[in-house]
């Protein structure tokens, strides 16, 4: 009997183990060739895409996204980008399940404002409850409010995904203290979603104890997307290692790295 090779320090989502803690999207790329190359360079295993903006075979005359992210190679994470009500988000997830032959893992986002792209928490809570009841495994985009994060976990979401900053802003982790509070009180994976601009932002998210980082624009809108994808992969890995290693305590004064006693001179 052949046994699967265990994944060291896996990211566990809905009972499935992943070696990579970097999740990436598919928007904003020049074409599917660049999309494929950047995803491969990132070594990501979970790939998210907007159901309402992606051709999964509905239009035979247009490029099919599944040619770039083959379902047999990647775990697909259809998302509800562009939805402003719980009703639209639930309908979009049902469409994704139909298009992907019963696929249940989804990323829920219900936006409240077209300018900031901040989530509408009331509608998000309604949609999350309905989707869980319909048998979906919900990874949910939310604000960085620790109480909201806890409520979404209580509703049955398999991962909670607080924003680091507004979607596509590249501002980095603006409120690390809230992210840390969410991580410390969670029993499901906490994945920073939105706001990452460069590799140091991804590393900070991981050093805070997040289980992973999801990004799209930071890679796709970089001058060299494939090179940035490689940088993000390394940053997530380094941040995770630093978190597990445990940083040194902060001190107000200096502390000589070599002992001062017994000097020869």
C-alpha positions in Angstrom: 0.0 0.0 0.0 1.3 3.5 -0.9 1.1 6.1 1.8 1.0 9.8 1.3 4.1 11.7 2.3 3.3 13.6 5.5 3.4 17.4 5.1 5.7 19.0 7.7 4.0 21.9 9.6 0.9 21.8 7.3 -1.8 24.4 6.8 -5.0 22.6 7.7 -8.1 23.8 6.0 -11.4 21.9 6.3 -9.4 18.7 7.2 -7.0 19.0 4.2 -3.3 19.5 4.6 -1.3 22.0 2.5 2.4 22.5 2.3 2.2 26.1 1.2 0.8 28.9 3.4 0.6 31.3 0.5 -2.8 31.6 -1.2 -3.0 33.6 -4.4 -5.6 35.0 -6.8 -5.9 35.2 -10.6 -6.9 38.7 -11.3 -5.1 41.7 -13.0 -2.6 39.6 -14.9 -1.7 40.4 -18.5 -2.9 37.0 -19.8 -3.3 33.4 -18.7 0.3 32.7 -19.5 1.5 35.2 -16.9 -1.2 34.0 -14.5 0.1 30.4 -14.8 3.8 31.4 -14.5 3.2 33.5 -11.4 1.1 30.8 -9.7 3.8 28.3 -10.4 6.5 30.6 -9.0 4.5 31.2 -5.8 4.3 27.4 -5.1 0.7 28.2 -3.8 -1.7 25.2 -3.7 -4.9 27.1 -3.0 -5.9 29.4 -5.9 -8.9 31.8 -5.6 -10.8 33.4 -8.5 -13.9 35.6 -8.8 -16.8 33.4 -10.0 -18.6 36.3 -11.5 -15.6 37.5 -13.5 -14.0 34.2 -14.6 -14.7 32.0 -17.6 -14.8 28.4 -16.5 -16.1 27.2 -19.7 -19.3 29.1 -19.9 -17.9 30.9 -23.0 -16.2 28.5 -25.4 -14.8 31.3 -27.4 -12.9 32.9 -24.5 -9.8 31.6 -22.6 -10.7 29.2 -19.9 -9.2 29.9 -16.5 -9.1 26.2 -15.7 -6.5 25.8 -18.5 -4.1 27.9 -16.2 -5.2 26.4 -12.9 -6.0 22.7 -13.5 -8.3 21.4 -10.8 -6.3 18.2 -10.5 -3.2 20.2 -9.6 -4.6 23.0 -7.4 -7.3 23.4 -4.8 -9.7 25.9 -6.3 -11.2 28.6 -4.1 -14.1 30.3 -5.9 -14.9 33.6 -4.3 -17.8 36.0 -4.3 -15.9 39.2 -5.3 -18.3 41.9 -6.5 -21.2 40.8 -4.3 -22.8 43.5 -2.1 -25.6 41.4 -0.5 -25.9 38.1 1.2 -28.4 37.0 -1.4 -26.0 37.6 -4.3 -23.1 35.9 -2.4 -25.1 32.7 -1.7 -26.3 32.6 -5.3 -22.7 33.0 -6.6 -21.5 30.1 -4.4 -24.3 27.9 -5.6 -23.3 28.7 -9.2 -19.7 27.8 -8.4 -20.8 24.5 -6.9 -22.7 23.7 -10.1 -19.9 24.7 -12.4 -17.3 22.8 -10.4 -19.3 19.6 -10.0 -20.2 19.9 -6.3 -17.2 21.8 -5.1 -17.9 23.1 -1.5 -14.8 25.1 -0.5 -15.5 28.8 -1.1 -14.2 32.2 -0.2 -17.0 34.5 1.0 -16.8 38.2 0.7 -19.7 40.6 0.8 -18.6 44.2 0.2 -20.2 47.3 1.8 -18.6 50.1 -0.1 -17.3 50.3 -3.7 -14.6 52.8 -2.9 -12.9 51.2 0.2 -14.1 47.6 -0.5 -14.5 47.1 3.2 -16.8 44.2 4.1 -20.4 44.6 5.0 -20.3 42.6 8.3 -24.1 42.3 8.7 -24.5 40.8 5.3 -21.4 38.7 5.7 -22.8 37.1 8.9 -26.1 36.4 7.1 -24.4 34.8 4.1 -22.0 32.8 6.3 -24.8 31.3 8.2 -26.7 30.3 5.1 -23.7 28.9 3.3 -22.7 26.7 6.3 -26.3 25.4 6.5 -26.1 24.6 2.7 -23.0 22.5 3.3 -20.4 24.8 2.1 -16.9 25.0 3.7 -16.6 28.8 4.1 -13.4 30.8 4.2 -14.6 34.3 5.0 -13.2 37.8 4.3 -13.9 40.2 7.2 -12.7 43.3 9.0 -10.0 43.1 11.7 -12.5 43.1 14.5 -11.7 40.3 17.0 -15.4 40.0 18.1 -16.6 39.6 14.5 -13.9 37.0 13.8 -15.0 35.0 16.8 -18.7 35.2 15.7 -17.8 33.9 12.2 -15.9 31.0 13.7 -18.9 30.2 15.9 -21.1 30.1 12.8 -18.9 27.3 11.4 -16.5 29.0 9.0 -13.4 26.9 8.3 -11.1 29.9 8.1 -11.4 33.5 9.0 -9.6 36.1 6.8 -9.3 39.5 8.3 -8.0 42.3 6.1 -4.6 43.8 6.6 -5.7 46.9 4.8 -8.2 47.7 2.0 -8.3 45.3 -1.0 -5.7 46.3 -3.5 -4.2 49.1 -1.4 -0.8 47.7 -0.8 -0.7 49.5 2.5 0.5 46.4 4.5 -0.7 45.3 8.0 -2.2 48.5 9.4 -3.4 47.1 12.7 -1.1 44.3 13.8 -2.5 44.3 17.4 -6.0 43.4 16.2 -4.6 40.7 14.0 -2.7 39.3 16.9 -5.8 39.3 19.1 -7.7 37.4 16.5 -5.0 34.8 16.1 -4.7 34.3 19.8 -8.4 33.6 20.3 -9.0 31.5 17.2 -9.4 27.7 16.8 -9.6 27.9 13.0 -6.9 29.2 10.6 -6.5 33.0 10.5 -5.4 34.1 7.0 -4.6 37.7 6.3 -6.5 38.7 3.2 -6.0 42.0 1.4 -3.6 44.9 1.8 -0.3 43.2 1.3 2.0 45.2 -0.9 5.4 43.6 -0.7 7.3 40.7 0.8 7.9 42.3 4.2 4.1 42.7 4.7 3.7 39.0 4.2 6.4 38.2 6.6 4.9 40.4 9.3 1.5 38.7 8.9 3.2 35.3 9.4 5.3 36.6 12.3 2.1 37.6 14.0 1.0 33.9 14.0 -1.3 33.9 11.0 -1.8 30.5 9.4 -1.3 32.0 5.9 -1.6 35.0 3.6 -3.8 35.5 0.6 -2.9 38.0 -2.0 -3.4 38.9 -5.6 -2.7 42.5 -6.5 0.7 42.6 -4.8 1.9 40.0 -7.2 -0.1 40.7 -10.3 0.6 44.5 -10.3 4.3 44.2 -9.5 6.7 45.3 -12.2 7.8 41.7 -12.5 4.9 39.5 -11.2 6.8 36.2 -11.5 9.7 37.5 -9.5 7.4 39.0 -6.9 5.6 35.7 -6.6 8.9 34.0 -5.7 9.6 36.8 -3.2 6.2 36.3 -1.5 6.7 32.5 -1.3 10.1 33.1 0.5 8.6 35.8 2.8 5.7 33.6 3.9 8.1 30.7 4.6 10.6 33.0 6.5 7.8 34.6 8.5 6.5 31.2 9.6 9.9 30.0 10.6 10.5 33.2 12.6 7.1 32.8 14.4 7.9 29.2 15.3 11.4 30.1 16.4 10.1 32.8 18.8 11.7 36.3 18.6 14.0 37.7 21.2 12.4 39.9 23.9 12.4 43.6 23.1 14.6 45.7 25.4 14.9 49.4 26.0 18.6 49.2 26.6 21.5 47.5 24.9 22.7 44.0 25.7 26.2 43.0 24.6 26.2 39.9 22.5 29.6 38.8 24.0 30.2 38.5 27.8 32.0 41.5 29.3 33.7 39.5 32.1 37.1 37.9 31.7 38.4 40.3 29.0 41.9 39.7 27.9 42.7 43.3 27.2 
